[in-house]
Amino acid sequence: MEKQLLQVPFLDLRAQHDPLRAELLAAIGEVVDRSAFAGGPMVAKFEEDFAAYCRTRAAVGVGSGTEALWLALLAQGIGHGDEVITVPNTFMATAEAISYCGARPVFVDVDEQTYTMDPRQLEGAITPRTRAVIPVHLFGQMADMDPIMETARRHRLMVIEDACQAHGAEYKGRRAGSIGNAGCYSFYPGKNLGAWGEAGAVVTNDQSLAEKIRILRDHGQETKYHHSCIGWNARMDGIQGAILRVKLKGLDRANAARRAHARRYDGLLAGLEHLTVPLAAEYGVHAYHLYVVRVPERDRILQVLTERGIACGIHYPNPIHRQDAYRSLGLGPGSFPVAERCAGEFLSLPMFPELTPAQIETVVRELKAALPPARIPEARVA
Ligand SMILES: Cc1ncc(COP(=O)(O)O)c(C=O)c1O
């Protein structure tokens, strides 16, 4: 078959960066002029700005979202013999960070509407070994934090928010990462706030926790060559701090554009028999990192759309408990039915701030054409 031209990309980073090019290159120039490549003043300035943005007392820049999760757990003393509860429908890094501390990931299923941790199932997963909970604010929507925090407080558990997909998302007026003991962000290039490489941050209202993470990210050094604990090299690059500081100024505007695109998709896709649009929970503000619909015959539909030049994604095709890496947990099919059902039906449509109404209409037209035919209602007898 003749290859179709790409009609709609999944993400267009070039369109995002072109208008900012001069400002971004000047910011890099400043890092070069100061030779402040590893950590340094540009990272410190970004940390200040990002803490203010998240409405937290502190932000600590690290090398990636994975490191943010890992160090947030380590700094709270979580390790061998401990259990940490999270959800199976997330990116691998959430569980990986738990395992890299030496702790064991324990999963609870997600809510069928929001695709985030089902707070009603949390209590049942708690054991005497449970130390922390990691709710994941998936696709840009925050988990239902009040009941999660209430259960965690009753059992004296730490709460670490995985906010890697939730820059600018809110829950009852509070920003992602500002509710639990700590919140972890990724600035992977495709995120709502993306670096020009790898970067991440931990935000927290707990200054002593922030200080522990600052020490851990720098080889356990409190002062030069005095190592009070065994840490790691997890510093943020100066260039990433400089880039992120420029891009942070446009985050709210970019998120507003994402929300407008989501409303347009919602309107054009409403009422289709074979498609479920994402729910924006009333308790918060969705940041639409991804716009994910549910469809039957997902793999066939994805293939048709790909052939028609519409770039879509699947986030994620296999829940974590079904990954080979976690085979030893012995969690077979049916362990988490909602997460497993979603993994078979999720289809992420193109979503980025620079998407145009015409592109959205093209996606919707092609998607509707690819759906299974609607059942014809039986003719009414007169
Ligand atoms: C939910 C979630 N957690 C953690 C991460 C890890 O972040 P990073 O890729 O910056 O290490 C990601 C990134 O894709 C993510 O989406």
The ligand as an SDF file (V2000), in Angstrom:
LIG
                    3D

 16 16  0  0  0  0  0  0  0  0999 V2000
    3.6320    8.5030   35.2550 C   0  0  0  0  0  0  0  0  0  0  0  0
    5.1170    8.6450   35.0450 C   0  0  0  0  0  0  0  0  0  0  0  0
    5.9460    8.3860   36.0730 N   0  0  0  0  0  0  0  0  0  0  0  0
    7.2800    8.4940   35.9270 C   0  0  0  0  0  0  0  0  0  0  0  0
    7.8670    8.8720   34.7350 C   0  0  0  0  0  0  0  0  0  0  0  0
    9.3460    8.9030   34.6120 C   0  0  0  0  0  0  0  0  0  0  0  0
    9.8630   10.1370   34.2180 O   0  0  0  0  0  0  0  0  0  0  0  0
   11.2550   10.2290   33.4030 P   0  0  0  0  0  0  0  0  0  0  0  0
   11.0170    9.6850   32.0460 O   0  0  0  0  0  0  0  0  0  0  0  0
   11.5650   11.6870   33.4130 O   0  0  0  0  0  0  0  0  0  0  0  0
   12.2520    9.4530   34.1760 O   0  0  0  0  0  0  0  0  0  0  0  0
    7.0320    9.1600   33.6550 C   0  0  0  0  0  0  0  0  0  0  0  0
    7.6220    9.5650   32.3580 C   0  0  0  0  0  0  0  0  0  0  0  0
    7.2540    9.1850   31.3140 O   0  0  0  0  0  0  0  0  0  0  0  0
    5.6250    9.0280   33.8040 C   0  0  0  0  0  0  0  0  0  0  0  0
    4.7980    9.2670   32.7790 O   0  0  0  0  0  0  0  0  0  0  0  0
  1  2  1  0
  2  3  1  0
  2 15  2  0
  3  4  2  0
  4  5  1  0
  5  6  1  0
  5 12  2  0
  6  7  1  0
  7  8  1  0
  8  9  2  0
  8 10  1  0
  8 11  1  0
 12 13  1  0
 12 15  1  0
 13 14  2  0
 15 16  1  0
M  END
$$$$
